[in-house]
Amino acid sequence: MTETDDTAPEPDRQLPLVPLDDIRLARALTLQQIGTAVLDDLPTTEEYDPVGNALNLLRLAEKLTEQAVIIRREQGASWTEIGDEAGMSRQAAHDRWSAAVASWVELGRHRQGAPDHTVYELDGWYASIVPDRPDAVSSGLPSLHDPAARRAAQEQREEAKRLHAELDTFPELDRDAFNRSIEATGTPEHAARRREWAAVHLEHAAVLDRLAAAEPLVATEHRRRARQRRSIAEDIVTESTGKPASQTEPAA
């Protein structure tokens, strides 16, 4: 059958959902685990382990809280807003949950494999408890049926991965440029070699700026590192010429 303009393309079932929907799905899975644990824990038997079961629920509750924070960060909430919602300071909220957010980013803002199948199973599980809600999970995941959104999110993940790989090359580039500047000490080429060294730091900063756009949840940290690299570049050139980098000619 020929596809017409009115026919929406099918989502690529191998692609993850957009990050916000992916973490929402992870939260739904945790809630299912909590619900199952509660139901399993309710009967009182000779093998009943109240302490172990309570600790398991506590672990799941902490996992659920981390996922809730990640959801709020994906929605654009600041650490100040999250702290207010949690009844604590911005710094306390950051100290408590920033590692969980960083781990989420390091995983590519994606954890759920075969999301369409997982959603189908969760919908069925919930409907078995509340029959009048057959789409309780899927109805809250807009990208489930939005292939363009899923492709765009995957492209952003792949861009972040490429940029991280590019960042990994800078320690060697920095070392080589530094060594060339040292070797040129006392020669007419010394200032030019230091400008080349500074340029490595400026290029490093530019990659961090691009990464801030690809990883918005940790953009503040990427921009801070970019500012640090630009400051180092300024110091390198100033020490060589007595002028700020912005007032010198670029290396040939």
Disulfide bonds with the S-S distance in Angstrom:
none
